[in-house]
Amino acid sequence: MKQNTIMVFIVLCISLFAQSCGAPAPDVAATVQVVRTQDALVVEQTAVALTQTAMESEKIALAATQTAMAAVPTVEPAGAIPTEPPAQKSEDITCPFYVYQDWGVEANHFVPEGWMGDISDINLDENYKLDPERPNVMQITYKPNGSEQWVGVYWWAPGNDWGNQDSGFDISCATNLTFWARGEKGGEKAEFKVGGLAGVYSDSLQPALSSGPITLTNKWVQYTIALSGEDLSHIMGGFVWVTKKPANPNGAVIYIDDVRFE
């Protein structure tokens, strides 16, 4: 632009000199118009260059923002409930898969923490010394004194807390739940179940499957709850014992051993 101004000045000087000499003067207006056009082009080119610089800066800023967002870990909102609660995968589990095999062994995958009904009427010993045939068994003593007139115990995956915590297993390898049971005297009545827990997380087996009411003898008998064709992909409630005062008005002592999915 400075060079264009000098050019206009030179043209004006030449024009004045020509007029003093009687020579035809150059077309100053045309020259000025050309200079102005060149100035406009320079301004336009400068504006384009500034716009391109701004666009490049915007791209750099956008890329930096995307990089920063990618680095931020995804945080699940407090209280969010997964639509498919995780379970230990079936390929990690083989049958037999024990609820209770023996006292204190690693093969036990469920614990008797879900007490129900008149819980003060129950005493549970997981390491009862019964006889040489089965030296370590579970003994349940029921003395019906409570007002609800029924009792029960859930053996659930550790830490389950009535379905408020997910701790289920995919036991799709199983077609039966089997267990051994007997009464102290014979004639004791009980019912046994599997599955049925429902809370924030739920058993895939709904409702619970039952053995139906059983009258026990004073000899060991193996019982079976058929599971073929059932959804065992998420089992938290591995085993249940329930009974009622009308079925055992004088109470009952029963023994359970070797509870397993197979």
Secondary structure, DSSP 8 states (H G I E B T S, - for coil): -HHHHHHHHHHHHHHHHHHHHT-----HHHHHHHHHHHHHHHHHHHHHHHHHHHHHHHHHHHHHHHHHHHHS-----TT---SS---B-GGG--SSEEEESSTT-TT---EEEEEEESGGGEEEEEEE--BTTBSSEEEEEE---SSS-EEEEEEESTT-TTTTS---B--TT-SEEEEEEEESSS--EEEEEE---BSSSB-SS-S-EE---EE--SS-EEEEEE-TTS--SSB-EEEEEEEETTTSTT-EEEEEEEEEE-
